[in-house]
Amino acid sequence: MKKELNIPYGTSSLTCKIEENLLKAVISDRMHQYVSAGSPDTIVSSALANPLGTKPLHELVKGKKRITIVTSDHTRPMPSSVTMPLLLSEIRRGNPDADITILIGTGTHRATTPQEIENRFGPAITASERICVHDCDELDSMREIGRTPAGNMIALNKLAVETDLLIAEGFIEPHFFAGFSGGRKSIMPGVAARSSIMYNHCAEMIADCHSQAGILEHNPIHEDMVFAAKKTGLAFILNVVLNNQKEIVAAFAGDMEKAHQAGTGFLASLCQCAPVISDIVITSNGGYPLDQNIYQSVKCMTTAAKTCRPGGVIIAVCQCRDGHGGDSFFETFASEPDTRLIMEQIQNRNSTDTVPDQWQSQIFCRILLNYHVILVSDAPKSIVEHLHLTYATGIDEAIVLAKAMIQTERPSITVIPDGLSVMF
């Protein structure tokens, strides 16, 4: 008997059939069991009406002329077509004459395109609101706000610094080295200068044992981010939690730390799982937009690594329609066939000498040094292989390759359909 499973892939899914006596576990979050308290609009409106640790937003905005709202970029499935109209309505309810700027936090990602902006917000907001896209390399647009206890000089987009009220919207999911997304992460790395992001993602911080999904306490990366958000005066956040269909099931608004803590606690109650160690682990990035490139696909590999035996095989099912997703990330591996040497070079680099994409390369190296990794993808085979991965056109082919790698026809298999929705 074989069990048929669907794995998210781009905007659709891929199907595989696995012998039931080989399948040890299918690990999913419990989000599908959660019954939300109404429509997305109702959930978000309720959160805005009942903020945690602050006054309601329509009161906070009174007397504030310039207001900046930081939001996520095209690499995140943030449902801004739902959240942004409600935020704007709350602001104008308390301050009809407010000068509002929507600032898209790209971090070090490429600029969000006009079409992606319209896809995110809808044509009405795109046409009527001032929307700016952050550029981490545009030094004239940055302002230094102070140095963190870890030694990081924080420089942020002046639209976030030189405003009368700073607001951020985002969504919360497990994050493979910051603990969770959302909250303070909208500011750092969202609207930070490249130099500040490089330091925050340096080899020493990435290597810290607390820099993992689901961990905030003593996480040096998180602590750096909190400093930046507090120092710039982030006054109010709206964070949502999404289910596997990218639909809003919960929302948390108010104080940056209190609302984020409530949101992460809620999420952890639904996505914390026990690992089931197997020879082969099959997973994905949960489909589009998070599986747009190989760079982002490293995230699901880190989840799989926590339930794969040392020397086992990780099969990452990610469409990667945009290819590798990071020039420096790609060149790091394409120019050096020895993964161990790449890791040594990263570990010997000073915090102030962090290079673009180094953090992703470091985590990727850690995976490659302990597991075989097969990528099921639409990306060109040459790109996949230059990144020290094994290329496969489908899941069934990948399983055949995996069996050969570990030299057994009867491997144990764990499947995590959405590797970004669970944490161990």
The 8 nearest C-alpha neighbors of each residue, nearest first, counted from 0:
[[1, 18, 19, 2, 20, 17, 16, 3],
 [0, 2, 18, 17, 19, 16, 3, 20],
 [1, 3, 17, 16, 19, 18, 4, 0],
 [4, 2, 16, 15, 1, 17, 14, 5],
 [3, 5, 15, 14, 16, 2, 6, 17],
 [6, 4, 14, 13, 12, 15, 7, 3],
 [5, 7, 416, 13, 12, 14, 8, 4],
 [8, 6, 12, 286, 285, 11, 13, 283],
 [9, 7, 12, 286, 11, 318, 317, 10],
 [8, 10, 286, 287, 318, 11, 290, 7],
 [9, 11, 287, 286, 8, 12, 7, 288],
 [10, 12, 8, 9, 7, 13, 286, 287],
 [13, 11, 7, 8, 6, 5, 14, 9],
 [12, 14, 6, 5, 8, 7, 15, 11],
 [15, 13, 5, 4, 6, 12, 3, 16],
 [14, 16, 4, 3, 394, 395, 17, 5],
 [15, 17, 3, 2, 1, 4, 18, 14],
 [18, 16, 1, 2, 19, 15, 3, 22],
 [19, 17, 1, 21, 20, 0, 2, 22],
 [18, 20, 22, 1, 21, 2, 0, 17],
 [19, 21, 18, 22, 23, 0, 411, 1],
 [22, 20, 411, 19, 18, 412, 23, 410],
 [21, 23, 412, 19, 20, 24, 411, 413],
 [24, 22, 413, 412, 21, 411, 275, 25],
 [25, 23, 413, 22, 26, 414, 275, 412],
 [26, 24, 414, 415, 413, 27, 23, 416],
 [25, 27, 415, 24, 414, 28, 416, 413],
 [28, 26, 415, 25, 421, 29, 416, 417],
 [27, 29, 270, 30, 421, 269, 420, 26],
 [30, 28, 269, 32, 31, 270, 27, 33],
 [29, 31, 33, 32, 28, 269, 242, 270],
 [30, 32, 29, 33, 242, 28, 243, 34],
 [33, 31, 30, 29, 34, 269, 28, 35],
 [32, 34, 30, 31, 35, 29, 248, 269],
 [33, 35, 32, 36, 248, 31, 30, 37],
 [36, 34, 248, 37, 33, 249, 38, 42],
 [37, 35, 42, 34, 38, 248, 41, 249],
 [38, 36, 35, 41, 42, 39, 40, 248],
 [37, 39, 41, 40, 42, 36, 35, 247],
 [38, 40, 42, 247, 41, 43, 37, 248],
 [41, 39, 43, 38, 42, 44, 81, 82],
 [40, 42, 38, 44, 39, 43, 37, 45],
 [43, 41, 39, 45, 40, 44, 37, 250],
 [44, 42, 46, 40, 45, 250, 41, 39],
 [45, 43, 47, 41, 46, 42, 40, 48],
 [44, 46, 48, 42, 43, 47, 41, 49],
 [45, 47, 43, 49, 48, 44, 252, 251],
 [48, 46, 44, 45, 49, 50, 252, 43],
 [47, 49, 45, 46, 50, 44, 55, 56],
 [48, 50, 46, 47, 45, 51, 55, 252],
 [51, 49, 253, 252, 47, 46, 55, 53],
 [50, 52, 253, 258, 53, 254, 252, 257],
 [51, 53, 254, 253, 257, 50, 54, 258],
 [54, 52, 253, 254, 51, 50, 55, 235],
 [53, 55, 59, 56, 58, 50, 52, 253],
 [56, 54, 58, 57, 50, 48, 53, 59],
 [55, 57, 59, 58, 60, 89, 54, 90],
 [58, 56, 93, 89, 90, 55, 60, 59],
 [59, 57, 56, 60, 55, 61, 93, 54],
 [60, 58, 56, 61, 57, 54, 55, 93],
 [59, 61, 63, 58, 57, 93, 94, 90],
 [62, 60, 63, 94, 58, 59, 93, 57],
 [61, 63, 60, 64, 94, 59, 97, 163],
 [64, 62, 60, 163, 61, 65, 164, 97],
 [63, 65, 97, 98, 62, 163, 66, 96],
 [66, 64, 98, 163, 162, 63, 99, 97],
 [67, 65, 99, 164, 163, 162, 98, 165],
 [66, 68, 100, 165, 99, 101, 166, 159],
 [69, 67, 166, 101, 167, 102, 165, 100],
 [70, 68, 167, 102, 103, 101, 166, 104],
 [69, 71, 103, 168, 104, 167, 169, 102],
 [72, 70, 104, 103, 169, 75, 77, 73],
 [71, 73, 105, 74, 103, 104, 75, 111],
 [72, 74, 75, 111, 115, 71, 76, 288],
 [75, 73, 72, 288, 289, 76, 291, 71],
 [74, 76, 73, 77, 72, 71, 288, 289],
 [77, 75, 78, 288, 245, 74, 73, 289],
 [76, 78, 75, 79, 170, 169, 71, 119],
 [79, 77, 80, 81, 76, 82, 119, 247],
 [78, 80, 82, 83, 81, 120, 77, 119],
 [79, 81, 120, 78, 82, 121, 83, 119],
 [82, 80, 79, 78, 83, 84, 40, 85],
 [83, 81, 79, 85, 84, 80, 86, 78],
 [82, 84, 86, 79, 85, 81, 80, 87],
 [85, 83, 87, 86, 82, 88, 81, 80],
 [84, 86, 88, 83, 82, 87, 89, 44],
 [87, 85, 83, 89, 88, 84, 82, 90],
 [86, 88, 90, 84, 89, 85, 83, 91],
 [87, 89, 85, 91, 86, 90, 92, 84],
 [90, 88, 92, 86, 57, 87, 91, 85],
 [89, 91, 87, 57, 92, 88, 93, 94],
 [92, 90, 95, 94, 88, 93, 89, 87],
 [91, 93, 89, 90, 94, 88, 57, 95],
 [92, 94, 57, 91, 90, 61, 58, 60],
 [93, 95, 91, 96, 97, 61, 92, 90],
 [94, 96, 91, 97, 92, 93, 90, 98],
 [95, 97, 94, 98, 91, 64, 99, 93],
 [98, 96, 64, 94, 95, 99, 65, 66],
 [97, 99, 65, 64, 66, 96, 100, 67],
 [100, 98, 66, 67, 97, 65, 101, 129],
 [101, 99, 67, 129, 130, 102, 68, 66],
 [100, 102, 130, 68, 67, 69, 129, 131],
 [103, 101, 69, 131, 132, 68, 130, 100],
 [102, 104, 132, 70, 72, 71, 69, 133],
 [105, 103, 189, 190, 71, 133, 106, 72],
 [104, 106, 108, 72, 189, 133, 107, 103],
 [105, 107, 189, 188, 108, 104, 190, 135],
 [106, 108, 105, 135, 193, 109, 134, 188],
 [109, 107, 105, 106, 110, 74, 111, 325],
 [110, 108, 111, 107, 105, 134, 106, 112],
 [109, 111, 112, 108, 132, 105, 134, 133],
 [110, 112, 73, 115, 72, 109, 116, 113],
 [111, 113, 115, 114, 110, 116, 73, 117],
 [114, 112, 116, 115, 117, 111, 118, 125],
 [115, 113, 117, 116, 112, 118, 111, 119],
 [114, 116, 118, 112, 117, 113, 119, 111],
 [117, 115, 113, 119, 114, 118, 112, 120],
 [118, 116, 121, 114, 119, 120, 115, 122],
 [117, 119, 115, 116, 121, 120, 114, 122],
 [120, 118, 116, 117, 79, 121, 115, 80],
 [121, 119, 80, 117, 79, 118, 124, 116],
 [120, 122, 117, 118, 123, 119, 124, 80],
 [121, 123, 125, 117, 124, 126, 120, 118],
 [124, 122, 126, 125, 121, 127, 120, 128],
 [125, 123, 127, 126, 128, 122, 120, 121],
 [126, 124, 122, 123, 117, 127, 128, 121],
 [125, 127, 123, 124, 122, 128, 129, 117],
 [126, 128, 124, 125, 123, 129, 122, 130],
 [129, 127, 124, 125, 130, 126, 100, 101],
 [128, 130, 100, 101, 131, 127, 99, 125],
 [131, 129, 101, 102, 100, 128, 132, 125],
 [132, 130, 102, 103, 101, 133, 129, 100],
 [131, 133, 103, 102, 134, 110, 111, 130],
 [134, 132, 104, 103, 105, 190, 135, 131],
 [133, 135, 136, 137, 132, 105, 110, 106],
 [134, 136, 192, 193, 137, 107, 191, 133],
 [137, 135, 134, 138, 193, 192, 107, 194],
 [138, 136, 134, 139, 140, 135, 141, 192],
 [137, 139, 141, 140, 136, 192, 135, 142],
 [140, 138, 141, 137, 142, 136, 157, 156],
 [139, 141, 138, 156, 157, 137, 142, 158],
 [142, 140, 156, 155, 157, 138, 139, 154],
 [141, 143, 154, 155, 157, 156, 144, 140],
 [144, 142, 154, 153, 145, 155, 141, 152],
 [143, 145, 153, 154, 142, 230, 231, 146],
 [146, 144, 153, 152, 143, 147, 230, 154],
 [145, 147, 152, 151, 150, 153, 148, 144],
 [146, 148, 151, 150, 149, 223, 226, 152],
 [149, 147, 150, 146, 151, 223, 226, 222],
 [150, 148, 147, 151, 223, 146, 219, 199],
 [151, 149, 147, 148, 146, 152, 198, 223],
 [150, 152, 147, 146, 149, 153, 198, 195],
 [153, 151, 146, 145, 195, 150, 147, 154],
 [154, 152, 195, 145, 143, 144, 146, 151],
 [153, 155, 143, 142, 192, 191, 141, 144],
 [156, 154, 191, 141, 142, 192, 190, 157],
 [155, 157, 141, 158, 159, 190, 140, 191],
 [156, 158, 160, 141, 159, 161, 142, 140],
 [159, 157, 156, 161, 160, 162, 67, 102],
 [160, 158, 157, 156, 161, 162, 67, 165],
 [161, 159, 157, 158, 162, 231, 156, 155],
 [162, 160, 157, 158, 159, 163, 65, 156],
 [163, 161, 65, 164, 160, 66, 159, 158],
 [162, 164, 65, 63, 66, 64, 165, 161],
 [163, 165, 66, 162, 67, 63, 166, 234],
 [164, 166, 233, 67, 234, 66, 68, 159],
 [165, 167, 68, 235, 236, 234, 233, 67],
 [168, 166, 69, 236, 68, 70, 237, 185],
 [167, 169, 237, 70, 236, 238, 69, 166],
 [170, 168, 238, 181, 71, 70, 77, 237],
 [169, 171, 239, 238, 181, 240, 77, 172],
 [170, 172, 181, 180, 240, 239, 179, 238],
 [171, 173, 180, 179, 174, 170, 420, 240],
 [174, 172, 179, 212, 213, 178, 180, 175],
 [175, 173, 179, 212, 178, 177, 180, 176],
 [174, 176, 212, 211, 298, 177, 178, 173],
 [175, 177, 211, 210, 178, 174, 212, 205],
 [178, 176, 174, 221, 179, 220, 210, 175],
 [179, 177, 212, 213, 214, 174, 215, 211],
 [180, 178, 173, 174, 172, 177, 213, 171],
 [179, 181, 171, 172, 174, 184, 173, 170],
 [180, 182, 171, 170, 169, 184, 183, 185],
 [183, 181, 259, 184, 255, 185, 236, 238],
 [182, 184, 185, 228, 225, 186, 224, 181],
 [183, 185, 187, 186, 181, 182, 188, 180],
 [184, 186, 189, 183, 187, 182, 181, 167],
 [187, 185, 189, 190, 184, 188, 183, 228],
 [188, 186, 184, 189, 224, 191, 185, 190],
 [187, 189, 106, 191, 186, 196, 190, 184],
 [190, 188, 104, 106, 185, 186, 187, 105],
 [189, 191, 104, 186, 156, 155, 106, 188],
 [192, 190, 155, 188, 187, 154, 189, 135],
 [193, 191, 135, 154, 195, 194, 155, 136],
 [192, 194, 135, 196, 195, 197, 136, 191],
 [195, 193, 197, 196, 192, 198, 154, 351],
 [196, 194, 198, 153, 192, 197, 193, 199],
 [195, 197, 199, 193, 198, 194, 188, 200],
 [198, 196, 194, 200, 353, 195, 199, 193],
 [197, 199, 201, 195, 200, 196, 350, 351],
 [198, 200, 196, 197, 201, 220, 195, 223],
 [199, 201, 197, 198, 358, 196, 205, 204],
 [202, 200, 198, 350, 204, 203, 353, 199],
 [203, 201, 205, 204, 346, 206, 345, 358],
 [204, 202, 206, 205, 201, 207, 350, 346],
 [203, 205, 207, 206, 202, 201, 219, 220],
 [204, 206, 202, 207, 203, 210, 201, 200],
 [205, 207, 203, 204, 202, 208, 210, 209],
 [208, 206, 204, 209, 210, 205, 203, 219],
 [207, 209, 210, 206, 211, 218, 205, 204],
 [210, 208, 218, 207, 211, 214, 217, 216],
 [211, 209, 176, 218, 207, 208, 205, 177],
 [210, 212, 176, 175, 178, 209, 214, 213],
 [211, 213, 178, 175, 174, 173, 214, 176],
 [212, 214, 178, 173, 179, 211, 215, 422],
 [215, 213, 178, 212, 211, 216, 209, 218],
 [214, 216, 218, 178, 221, 217, 213, 177],
 [215, 217, 218, 214, 209, 221, 222, 219],
 [218, 216, 219, 209, 215, 222, 214, 221],
 [217, 219, 209, 215, 210, 221, 216, 220],
 [220, 218, 222, 221, 217, 204, 223, 210],
 [221, 219, 223, 222, 218, 177, 199, 204],
 [220, 222, 224, 218, 177, 223, 219, 225],
 [221, 223, 219, 225, 224, 220, 218, 226],
 [224, 222, 226, 220, 221, 225, 219, 147],
 [225, 223, 221, 187, 227, 222, 226, 183],
 [224, 226, 222, 228, 227, 223, 183, 229],
 [227, 225, 223, 229, 224, 228, 230, 222],
 [226, 228, 230, 224, 225, 229, 231, 187],
 [227, 229, 225, 231, 183, 233, 230, 226],
 [230, 228, 232, 226, 231, 227, 233, 225],
 [231, 229, 227, 232, 228, 226, 144, 145],
 [230, 232, 228, 229, 160, 233, 227, 144],
 [231, 233, 229, 230, 234, 228, 165, 164],
 [234, 232, 165, 228, 231, 229, 166, 235],
 [235, 233, 165, 232, 166, 254, 164, 255],
 [234, 236, 166, 253, 254, 255, 233, 167],
 [237, 235, 167, 252, 253, 168, 255, 166],
 [236, 238, 252, 168, 251, 167, 169, 239],
 [239, 237, 169, 170, 251, 168, 250, 236],
 [238, 240, 250, 170, 249, 171, 251, 247],
 [239, 241, 249, 171, 170, 247, 248, 250],
 [242, 240, 247, 246, 245, 248, 239, 243],
 [241, 243, 245, 244, 246, 30, 248, 247],
 [244, 242, 245, 241, 246, 30, 285, 31],
 [243, 245, 246, 242, 241, 247, 285, 31],
 [246, 244, 241, 242, 243, 247, 76, 78],
 [247, 245, 241, 244, 242, 248, 243, 39],
 [246, 248, 241, 39, 240, 249, 239, 242],
 [249, 247, 35, 241, 240, 246, 242, 39],
 [250, 248, 240, 239, 247, 42, 35, 251],
 [249, 251, 239, 43, 238, 46, 42, 240],
 [252, 250, 238, 258, 46, 237, 262, 239],
 [253, 251, 237, 50, 236, 46, 258, 47],
 [252, 254, 50, 51, 235, 53, 236, 258],
 [253, 255, 52, 257, 235, 258, 53, 256],
 [256, 254, 236, 182, 258, 257, 235, 259],
 [257, 255, 259, 254, 258, 260, 182, 183],
 [256, 258, 260, 254, 259, 255, 51, 261],
 [259, 257, 261, 251, 260, 252, 253, 254],
 [258, 260, 262, 256, 261, 182, 257, 255],
 [261, 259, 257, 263, 262, 258, 256, 264],
 [260, 262, 258, 264, 259, 263, 265, 257],
 [263, 261, 259, 265, 260, 264, 251, 266],
 [264, 262, 266, 260, 265, 261, 267, 259],
 [265, 263, 267, 261, 262, 266, 260, 268],
 [264, 266, 262, 268, 263, 267, 261, 269],
 [265, 267, 263, 269, 268, 264, 270, 262],
 [266, 268, 264, 270, 271, 269, 265, 263],
 [267, 269, 265, 266, 270, 271, 264, 29],
 [270, 268, 29, 267, 266, 30, 28, 271],
 [269, 271, 28, 421, 267, 268, 272, 266],
 [270, 272, 422, 267, 423, 421, 269, 268],
 [273, 271, 423, 422, 270, 274, 421, 28],
 [272, 274, 423, 275, 271, 422, 26, 306],
 [275, 273, 306, 276, 423, 272, 305, 26],
 [276, 274, 306, 277, 273, 24, 413, 23],
 [275, 277, 306, 307, 308, 274, 278, 413],
 [278, 276, 411, 307, 412, 279, 308, 413],
 [277, 279, 311, 411, 410, 308, 412, 307],
 [280, 278, 312, 412, 277, 311, 313, 411],
 [279, 281, 413, 313, 414, 412, 307, 303],
 [282, 280, 314, 414, 313, 415, 315, 413],
 [281, 283, 415, 416, 315, 418, 414, 316],
 [284, 282, 316, 417, 418, 285, 315, 317],
 [285, 283, 299, 290, 418, 286, 417, 419],
 [284, 286, 417, 7, 283, 419, 418, 289],
 [285, 287, 9, 8, 7, 290, 284, 289],
 [288, 286, 9, 289, 290, 10, 291, 285],
 [287, 289, 290, 291, 74, 286, 76, 75],
 [288, 290, 287, 291, 284, 286, 74, 75],
 [291, 289, 317, 287, 286, 284, 292, 319],
 [292, 290, 319, 320, 321, 289, 288, 287],
 [293, 291, 319, 324, 322, 321, 323, 294],
 [292, 294, 323, 296, 295, 319, 324, 322],
 [293, 295, 324, 292, 296, 323, 297, 325],
 [296, 294, 297, 293, 292, 298, 290, 289],
 [297, 295, 293, 298, 294, 299, 290, 284],
 [296, 298, 300, 295, 299, 294, 363, 301],
 [297, 299, 296, 300, 301, 295, 175, 302],
 [300, 298, 418, 302, 284, 301, 297, 296],
 [299, 301, 303, 297, 298, 302, 304, 315],
 [302, 300, 304, 298, 299, 303, 297, 305],
 [301, 303, 299, 300, 304, 305, 418, 422],
 [302, 304, 300, 305, 301, 306, 280, 307],
 [305, 303, 301, 307, 302, 306, 300, 366],
 [304, 306, 303, 302, 307, 301, 274, 423],
 [305, 307, 276, 274, 304, 275, 303, 308],
 [308, 306, 304, 276, 277, 305, 280, 311],
 [307, 309, 311, 278, 277, 276, 310, 306],
 [310, 308, 311, 369, 370, 307, 278, 304],
 [309, 311, 370, 369, 308, 371, 312, 405],
 [312, 310, 278, 308, 370, 309, 279, 307],
 [311, 313, 371, 279, 370, 372, 401, 278],
 [312, 314, 372, 280, 279, 281, 371, 373],
 [313, 315, 281, 373, 374, 372, 280, 282],
 [316, 314, 374, 282, 283, 317, 281, 375],
 [315, 317, 283, 375, 282, 374, 314, 376],
 [318, 316, 290, 376, 319, 283, 8, 315],
 [317, 319, 376, 377, 9, 320, 8, 290],
 [320, 318, 292, 291, 322, 321, 290, 378],
 [319, 321, 291, 318, 322, 292, 378, 377],
 [322, 320, 292, 319, 291, 324, 323, 378],
 [323, 321, 378, 292, 319, 320, 324, 293],
 [322, 324, 293, 292, 325, 294, 329, 321],
 [325, 323, 292, 294, 322, 293, 321, 326],
 [326, 324, 328, 327, 323, 329, 294, 356],
 [325, 327, 329, 328, 330, 324, 323, 356],
 [328, 326, 330, 329, 325, 356, 355, 331],
 [327, 329, 325, 356, 331, 326, 330, 360],
 [328, 330, 326, 327, 331, 332, 333, 325],
 [331, 329, 333, 327, 332, 334, 328, 326],
 [332, 330, 328, 329, 334, 333, 327, 335],
 [331, 333, 386, 335, 330, 334, 329, 385],
 [332, 334, 385, 330, 335, 331, 329, 386],
 [333, 335, 332, 330, 331, 336, 385, 329],
 [334, 336, 332, 337, 333, 331, 341, 338],
 [337, 335, 338, 332, 334, 333, 387, 385],
 [338, 336, 340, 339, 335, 341, 332, 342],
 [339, 337, 341, 340, 336, 364, 342, 368],
 [340, 338, 342, 341, 337, 343, 368, 364],
 [339, 341, 343, 342, 338, 337, 344, 335],
 [342, 340, 338, 344, 339, 343, 345, 337],
 [341, 343, 345, 339, 340, 344, 346, 364],
 [344, 342, 340, 346, 345, 341, 347, 339],
 [343, 345, 341, 347, 342, 346, 340, 348],
 [346, 344, 342, 348, 343, 347, 341, 202],
 [345, 347, 343, 348, 344, 202, 342, 203],
 [346, 348, 344, 345, 343, 349, 202, 342],
 [349, 347, 345, 346, 352, 344, 350, 353],
 [350, 348, 352, 351, 347, 353, 202, 201],
 [351, 349, 201, 352, 198, 353, 348, 202],
 [350, 352, 349, 353, 198, 197, 201, 194],
 [353, 351, 349, 350, 348, 354, 198, 197],
 [354, 352, 197, 201, 351, 350, 198, 357],
 [353, 355, 357, 352, 356, 197, 327, 201],
 [356, 354, 357, 327, 353, 197, 328, 358],
 [355, 357, 328, 359, 358, 327, 360, 354],
 [358, 356, 360, 359, 355, 354, 361, 353],
 [359, 357, 361, 360, 356, 200, 362, 205],
 [358, 360, 362, 361, 356, 357, 363, 294],
 [359, 361, 363, 357, 358, 362, 364, 328],
 [362, 360, 358, 364, 359, 363, 357, 365],
 [361, 363, 365, 359, 364, 360, 358, 366],
 [362, 364, 360, 366, 365, 361, 359, 367],
 [365, 363, 367, 361, 366, 362, 360, 368],
 [364, 366, 362, 368, 363, 367, 361, 369],
 [365, 367, 363, 364, 369, 368, 370, 362],
 [368, 366, 364, 370, 369, 365, 363, 371],
 [367, 369, 365, 366, 364, 370, 338, 339],
 [368, 370, 366, 367, 310, 309, 365, 371],
 [371, 369, 310, 311, 367, 312, 366, 368],
 [370, 372, 312, 313, 311, 367, 310, 373],
 [371, 373, 313, 312, 388, 314, 370, 389],
 [374, 372, 389, 314, 388, 390, 313, 315],
 [373, 375, 315, 390, 376, 314, 391, 389],
 [376, 374, 316, 391, 392, 393, 315, 317],
 [377, 375, 318, 378, 317, 374, 319, 392],
 [376, 378, 318, 319, 320, 379, 375, 392],
 [377, 379, 322, 376, 319, 320, 380, 383],
 [380, 378, 381, 382, 377, 383, 322, 376],
 [379, 381, 383, 382, 390, 384, 378, 377],
 [380, 382, 384, 379, 383, 385, 378, 386],
 [383, 381, 385, 379, 380, 384, 386, 323],
 [382, 384, 380, 386, 381, 385, 388, 390],
 [383, 385, 388, 387, 386, 381, 382, 389],
 [386, 384, 333, 382, 387, 383, 381, 332],
 [385, 387, 384, 332, 383, 388, 333, 382],
 [388, 386, 384, 385, 389, 332, 383, 336],
 [389, 387, 384, 386, 383, 372, 373, 390],
 [388, 390, 373, 384, 374, 372, 391, 383],
 [389, 391, 374, 373, 380, 383, 388, 375],
 [392, 390, 375, 397, 393, 374, 396, 389],
 [391, 393, 375, 376, 396, 390, 394, 377],
 [394, 392, 396, 395, 391, 375, 397, 376],
 [393, 395, 397, 396, 15, 398, 375, 392],
 [396, 394, 398, 397, 393, 15, 399, 16],
 [395, 397, 399, 393, 394, 398, 391, 400],
 [396, 398, 394, 400, 395, 399, 391, 401],
 [397, 399, 401, 395, 400, 396, 402, 394],
 [400, 398, 396, 402, 397, 401, 395, 403],
 [401, 399, 397, 403, 398, 402, 404, 396],
 [402, 400, 398, 404, 403, 399, 397, 312],
 [401, 403, 399, 407, 405, 404, 400, 406],
 [404, 402, 406, 400, 401, 405, 399, 407],
 [403, 405, 401, 402, 406, 400, 371, 312],
 [406, 404, 402, 403, 407, 401, 311, 312],
 [407, 405, 403, 404, 402, 408, 401, 410],
 [406, 408, 402, 409, 405, 410, 403, 404],
 [407, 409, 402, 410, 406, 403, 399, 405],
 [408, 410, 407, 21, 411, 402, 20, 406],
 [411, 409, 278, 407, 408, 412, 21, 402],
 [410, 412, 21, 277, 278, 22, 23, 279],
 [413, 411, 279, 22, 277, 23, 280, 21],
 [412, 414, 280, 24, 23, 277, 25, 22],
 [415, 413, 25, 281, 280, 282, 416, 26],
 [414, 416, 282, 26, 417, 418, 25, 281],
 [417, 415, 6, 282, 283, 414, 418, 7],
 [418, 416, 285, 283, 415, 419, 420, 284],
 [417, 419, 299, 283, 282, 284, 420, 415],
 [420, 418, 417, 421, 299, 284, 285, 173],
 [419, 421, 418, 417, 28, 270, 172, 173],
 [422, 420, 270, 28, 419, 271, 418, 27],
 [423, 421, 271, 272, 270, 212, 302, 173],
 [422, 272, 273, 271, 274, 421, 305, 302]]
